[in-house]
Amino acid sequence: MKHFLRSKGLKATAIVLTVILAIALASVLWGGGTSFLASGVRVVTGPIERAFFGAADWAGSAVASFEEFQTLKAENAELQLKLAQMEAEIRLAKTSNEENARLRTLLGLVENGATFENVTTASVISFDASNWSSSLAIGAGSVNDVEVGDCVITAEGFLVGQIISVSATTSQVRTVIDLDSSIGALVDRNGVSGIASGDYELMRKGVLRLGYLPVGADLLNGDTVLSSGKGEAFPAGLVIGKISAYRIDDSGMNWYGEVTPSADLNAVTQIFVVR
């Protein structure tokens, strides 16, 4: 019985709703819509209409938001590309500025009296240090007009060493602390002259010896030692290093200075070959 009533009730409700919707449609089509019945229909159908149009508005907003997101995504990608291009330009400008700084250093050396027949820039390829030698390989050779005996300096004008062998595209450099290194030198402060050379004991400390000094030579820690140009193996006026100690040898008769190279021989990456 209950099932019967429930079934009949559902059918009756469906019929009523159908009639109401039909009346509402007729009211709209024939210019009604102001009757009491039409108003009643509006009460019933209003929430449905609002829900439908609300859903339509939400869908429209969602589409607009998606399109805006896609636009922002494209603009972001374009900005990232421009940023990458700007960073590349900055790196290029930095490289150019560093190269210009090196060239200005060379110009300063020339203006201070240094004369170079030939200048070649090169990168350091490798280092080779042992108890008996100190050398490095550079990426420039005979095709770059590099020759045995050429002088090697840093961008700051610090003396690194001398070319001792050359291939087509690479060269070997004997550094200033190598046992076979010998450079005519003088103290910038007072003109005291001597020979800056490699020493077996000192090479292990990364320094070289300033010997053959005149009696009573006046040396102070921090004095700058320059190449004198004597012997013509090295141009005059290049910075070899600074006095870091002043000692007397084992004989107790000869004084010598310990010179710490101004060029960081373990970290130099870019050099100039000059003659």
C-alpha positions, 0 to 999 in steps of 0.5 A: 500500500505504501509502495503504491502511494509512493509510486502514485505520489511520484507520478502526480508530482511529475505531472504537476511539474510538467503542467507548471513548466508547460504553463510557464512556457505558454506564458512566455510565448503568448505574452503572459508571464504576469499572471499569478500562476506564472509568478508561481512558476517563477518561484519554482523555476527561479532557483533552477535558472539561477543555478544554470546561469551561475554554472554558465558564468562559472564556466565562462570565468574558468575559460577566461582564467585558463586563457589568462594563465596561458597568456601569462605562461607565454609571457613568462617564457618570453621574459626568461628567454630575454633574461638568458640573452641579457645574462649572455651579453653581460658575460660577454661584456665582462670577458671583453672588459677583462681583456681590455684591462689586460691590454691596458696593463700592457699599455701601462707597462709600455708607457713606463718604459717596457718595449715589446716587439711581439705580444701574444695572449694564451691560456695556461693548460697545465702545471708541472712541479717537482723537487727539481723543476717548476713549469707550465704549459700554455696554449700558444706555439709557433703558429702564434709567433711564440719563440724559445726565450720569450718572456711570460707575464701576467695581465698585471705585468708580473713575471711568470717565467720564460719559454723553453720549448715550442710546438706548433700550438703549445709551449713550455714555460720555465717559471721564475722559481725553477732551479734553472731560472736566472734573472738580472734583478734590482730592488725598486726602492734603492736600486740594489742589484743582484741575480734572482734565481731558483734554489733547491731549498727555496723552490719547495717553499714557492720562493726564489733567491736574490743573491750576488748582492753588494756588501751591506745591501739594504733590503727590507721585507716588502721591497719590490724586486724588478727585472733589470734588463741585464743579459737581455733575457728579460725586459727591464721593469717587470715585477718579479716579486717582493722580499719576504726574508733577508738571510745569510748563507751557511758560509756566514759571509754572503747575504741573500734575500728570499723573494716571493713571486708576485705572480701566483704560479699555482693559480695563473690561468691567462698569460702574455708572451712578450719579447 
